[in-house]
């Protein structure tokens, strides 16, 4: 299944998922918004992913690249699909022992 997802960088740290949903609602139907948080501090990391119902919405969102939101010039691009990583990525640097 194709995902119509954009990466939104240079995001104001206080921006909420609700504000992003509103900002992109004129592009098309927003199906998901995820503001990435630092697992340790619990604070926003300054970027998010916004998913649209169709390619048209995604492309309209990408055309907003450079737009101002809360005093920051947004960097918007099509999100790249992460390659499926092997299970060792969580154990980087740790020895695996087995019987």
N, C-alpha and C positions, 0 to 999 in steps of 0.2 A: 504494500500500500504506500502510495506516494504521500510524503508529508510536506506541507507547504509552510515551512518554518523559516523565520528570519532571526538572525543574530542582531541584537541591539547593544552596541558598546558605547562607552563614554557616558554612561547613564548617571544622573545625579543619584548619590547614595541614599537620598531620602525618598526616591520615586517608589511608588507602590504598584502592585500588580493591577489594581483598580485604575490608577492614573494611566498606566500603559495601555490598558484595555480601551479607555476613553480616547487616548491619543491616536490609536490605530483604527478605531471603529469606523472612520470615514473611508477606510480602504476596502472593507468587506467584513464578512463574518469572522470574528476572532473566536477560535475554539479553545485556546489555551494560552496562558501567560505564566512564565516562570522567571522570577527574579532570583538569580543565584546568590546564595548567602554563604558566608564563611562558616564552616562547621564549628570552628573553635570560638570565634568571637560572636557569632550570630548576627553580624552586620552584613549589609549588602556588599557585593563584590564589584559593583559598577557595571554589570551587564545582565542581559536577560535574553530569553527566547520567547518569541511570539508566534503562535501557530494559527494559520488561516484555513478556512474551509476549502478554498480553491486557489489555483495559480494566479488568478486575476488579483485577488486580495494581497497575495504575497508580493506580486510585482508592483502594485501600487504602494505597498509599504516600503519596498526597496527604493522607490522613487523619492521617498521622504529622507533619504540619506543626506546628512548635513543640516537637517531641520533642528531648530532650537526647542528644547524641552527643559524647563526649569533652569535656564541659564547655561545649558550644556549643548554643544553641537553633536548630535547623535551620529554614530557610525552604524549604518544599517546595511546588512548584506544577507544573501541567502545562507542559511545555516548549512554547514557541511555535516554530512552524516558521519558519525564516528565509526571507524571500522570496528568490527567485533573483536575485542581483545581476548587473549587467552586468560585462563584463570590465574596465571602467575602474576598478573599486574598488581594484585593486591598484596602479594608477598615479595615484592621487589626488595632485594637485599637480604632476604631471610632464607636460611637453609631449609630445605624440605627433607624431613627424615621419614623413612618408612621401614617397616619390618621386613 
